[in-house]
Amino acid sequence: MSKLYPPEIGGTIPAFYDNGTDNYIKLSVPFIMNKTVSEVDVSGFALIIRTVANSKLIATLRVDTPTDWNFKKNEVYFKIYKDDDLFNNLYIGSHYKIQLAYVGSDNVIGYYSAV
């Protein structure tokens, strides 16, 4: 199977925050399915987070559990744990670039979306 074409993401992603009760924060990324990709072709999602100023790579995240996305709402959910280095590299009031990709049923990460 070849690489899957990317989902489309909006220019602005909703803000996320720490509610203080869990040991993680949840990043919800809304997306639009690519017309060439079927839901059955998707076994996960991959996310790249970069700085706006110099496009420095901050993190690459991946989810492979179907409970981490919702095709009816067109959202995928990534958990950023508080004891992870990524949590300490995200700053309140900062903006970040993200790119989203499908992970195919053959476990290959597809093409990433536009920033």
C-alpha positions as CSV (number, residue, x, y, z in Angstrom):
1,M,0.0,0.0,0.0
2,S,1.3,3.5,-0.8
3,K,1.3,6.5,1.5
4,L,-2.0,8.0,2.3
5,Y,-2.7,11.6,1.2
6,P,-3.1,14.0,4.2
7,P,-6.1,15.2,6.0
8,E,-6.9,18.9,5.8
9,I,-6.6,20.9,9.0
10,G,-7.8,24.5,9.5
11,G,-5.5,27.5,9.8
12,T,-6.3,27.8,13.5
13,I,-6.5,25.0,16.0
14,P,-8.5,25.5,19.3
15,A,-6.4,26.4,22.3
16,F,-5.7,23.7,24.8
17,Y,-5.0,24.0,28.5
18,D,-4.2,22.2,31.7
19,N,-7.3,21.7,33.9
20,G,-5.1,20.6,36.8
21,T,-7.0,17.4,37.5
22,D,-5.3,14.9,35.1
23,N,-1.7,13.9,34.6
24,Y,-1.9,15.1,31.0
25,I,-3.4,17.7,28.7
26,K,-5.5,16.8,25.7
27,L,-4.8,18.4,22.3
28,S,-7.8,18.1,20.1
29,V,-7.1,18.5,16.4
30,P,-10.1,19.0,14.0
31,F,-9.6,17.8,10.5
32,I,-11.4,17.1,7.2
33,M,-11.0,13.7,5.7
34,N,-9.1,13.5,2.4
35,K,-11.5,12.4,-0.3
36,T,-9.1,9.7,-1.5
37,V,-8.8,8.1,1.9
38,S,-11.4,5.8,3.5
39,E,-11.9,5.4,7.2
40,V,-11.0,1.7,6.9
41,D,-7.6,2.7,5.5
42,V,-6.7,4.6,8.7
43,S,-5.1,2.8,11.7
44,G,-3.8,5.9,13.5
45,F,-2.6,9.5,13.2
46,A,0.7,11.2,13.5
47,L,1.3,14.8,14.5
48,I,4.3,17.1,14.1
49,I,4.6,20.2,16.4
50,R,7.0,23.0,15.4
51,T,7.7,26.6,16.6
52,V,6.3,29.4,14.5
53,A,9.4,31.6,14.6
54,N,12.0,29.2,13.1
55,S,10.1,25.9,12.4
56,K,12.2,24.1,15.0
57,L,10.8,20.6,15.5
58,I,9.4,20.3,19.1
59,A,7.7,16.9,18.9
60,T,6.3,14.1,16.9
61,L,3.2,12.4,18.4
62,R,1.3,9.3,17.3
63,V,-2.0,7.7,18.3
64,D,-3.0,4.1,17.3
65,T,-6.1,3.5,19.4
66,P,-9.5,4.1,17.7
67,T,-10.7,5.8,20.9
68,D,-8.2,8.6,20.2
69,W,-10.1,9.8,17.2
70,N,-13.7,10.4,16.2
71,F,-14.6,10.3,12.5
72,K,-18.1,11.6,13.2
73,K,-16.8,14.7,14.8
74,N,-13.6,14.8,12.6
75,E,-11.3,15.1,15.6
76,V,-8.2,13.4,16.7
77,Y,-7.0,13.6,20.3
78,F,-3.4,13.6,21.5
79,K,-2.4,13.3,25.2
80,I,0.6,15.3,26.4
81,Y,1.7,13.9,29.7
82,K,2.9,16.3,32.4
83,D,6.0,14.3,33.1
84,D,7.1,14.4,29.5
85,D,9.7,16.8,28.1
86,L,7.2,18.1,25.6
87,F,4.9,19.5,28.3
88,N,7.8,21.6,29.6
89,N,8.6,22.9,26.1
90,L,5.1,24.3,25.5
91,Y,4.5,27.8,26.8
92,I,1.3,29.7,27.6
93,G,0.5,32.3,25.0
94,S,2.8,30.8,22.4
95,H,1.7,29.7,18.9
96,Y,2.8,26.5,17.2
97,K,2.6,25.0,13.7
98,I,1.2,21.5,13.5
99,Q,0.9,19.0,10.7
100,L,-1.3,15.9,10.7
101,A,-0.9,12.7,8.8
102,Y,-2.8,9.4,8.6
103,V,-1.1,6.1,9.6
104,G,-2.2,3.5,7.1
105,S,-3.3,0.0,7.9
106,D,0.2,-1.1,6.8
107,N,1.6,1.1,9.7
108,V,3.2,3.6,7.2
109,I,2.8,7.3,8.1
110,G,1.3,9.1,5.1
111,Y,2.0,12.5,3.8
112,Y,1.7,15.4,6.4
113,S,-0.9,18.1,5.9
114,A,0.0,21.7,5.1
115,V,0.9,23.8,8.1
